[in-house]
Amino acid sequence: MTTYRVNTQKLSDPICYNNLMTETKVRTRFAPSPTGALHAGTVRTALFAWLTARQAGGTFILRIEDTDQAREVDGAIENIVESLRYLGIDWQEGLEIGGDYGPYIQSQRLHIYKEWADKLANKGLAYPDPYTPEELESFRAQARNEKRPFLFRHHRPDNPPKWDGTKALRLKSNPREYSWHDEVMGDLSAGPDAVDDFIIMKADGFPTYNFCHIIDDYLMKITHVIRSQEFISSMPRFLNLYEALEIDAPVFATVPNVLGPDGNKKLSKRDGAKQIIEYKNEGYPPEALMNFLATLGWNDGTEQEIFSPKELIDKFDLKRVQRSGARFDERRLLWLSGAHIRNMEIDDLYNRVEEFWPESASEASDSYKKEVLILVKERLKFYAELPSLTKFFFEDLPVDDNLISEHKQLKKYSKEQLKTLLQVSRTALEKPKWEPQEIQDVLNELIETTGEKPVCLFGLIRIAISQNPSSPALNDTLALLGKDKSLRRIDEQLSEFA
């Protein structure tokens, strides 16, 4: 078995948590609060914990931290589960699965936290908070007036009563200098002012996060605690509590924030941060989103950008996570998503896009839809684009005059010029055998005989047959649509120039 221990030092010395490792099986966890839908920053932390466990052949645990009942949102747990499963982040122990260290929902473990709180209170290491909210505010106001930080321990009662569970319970802190090692941030330290008497049990019988997550991690034998940057300022408190509880500390790894598009602040809803489920609904391949999230602030030291889940598991290393925040670049996500789609076998892709075809494709054969998919595959960045890219393959769309009037080149032509050019093209297209190469030969000849640029000539034909300013290769598009349908659509466009 592997354990992670802290150094033993004299009480007069600064405590140094080095997480000295002996052999053990890695156990990591993701422990979200059900206070809303999962977003990129939170899921990236889960992903790093999952990769750490998978690479080591260890165990990844899903635990729900729901002790802040007032902030719980209906459906949040279901959202967490669906988001993780969509991404392919599976767990071997925890919610819905069970295991040897359950329950895995904190509100079902209240008796456990009460037992540990009683131990601290009975040892004189925790005491009931005797003050009213008004008294606490007066203490804070006094600190502000004296221009000093407010520390509750300066108001610690001399002879507190025995804790009976009706009042909040505070840890009796032991302020000193602390130093510890973080697998991402390196060696860190904090002075005595970072340690205070914080609440570990609330008056309603629920523990605080600062208390219960340490007990859960210990009882569930978590070896690596990987969490986001906002918790780093609380580390001295956590270390003080490890010491009071006389339990070993795990390996710590603090993941920097995911930043908004401008790189100046933490990503938020105001910056357009989406729920993970939104990416599922829009048809982003899960391995592409996993690739994107993993490489937000991590790389393997090479120029490689496209990783399969297996490659991420093989190559991931916490020590290569950067210490600064990583900017969320939606354009890079789109590029990665398109790259993963292009690397898919057509049968695999066809199965994935089953729910994304336009309604008019419902009567088309599988073989025809696969041919369409082959043509648009290079341009597809996420599955929800499929209707806009393929609808014209399945139904005749009404002529849209705006497509020409808004075309950068074609808007310079008169209706008569456009009509003549399209009529010449139609006549030429009547002649060839309707195969991609023969069609391309005719198109090339049209460029020579008309003297037009491909962007103009091909753009005009493309709009006529698809009512779309862009499409796959024109010859392939014409070939798949068929001769009769293509010429009929050109005729419909010509009638608009009459």
Secondary structure, DSSP 4 states (H G I P E B T S, - for coil): ---EEPPP--TTSPEEE--EE-S---EEEE---SSS--BHHHHHHHHHHHHHHHHTT-EEEE-B----GGG--TTHHHHHHHHHHHHT---SEETTTB-TT---BGGG-HHHHHHHHHHHHHTTSEEE----HHHHHHHHHHHHHTTS---GGGG--SSPPPP-SSS-EEE------EEEEETTTEEEEE-GGG----EEE-TTSPBPHHHHHHHHHHHTT--EEEEEGGGGGGHHHHHHHHHHHT----EEEEEPPEE-TTSSSB--GGGTPPBHHHHHHHT--HHHHHHHHHTSSB--SSS-----HHHHHHH--GGGB-SS-EE--HHHHHHHHHHHHHTS-HHHHHHHTGGGS-GGGTTS-HHHHHHHHHHHGGG-SSGGGHHHHHGGGTSPPPP-THHHHTSTTGGGS-HHHHHHHHHHHHHHHTSS-SSHHHHHHHHHHHHHHH---HHHHHHHHHHHHHSSS--S-HHHHHHHH-HHHHHHHHHHHHHTT-
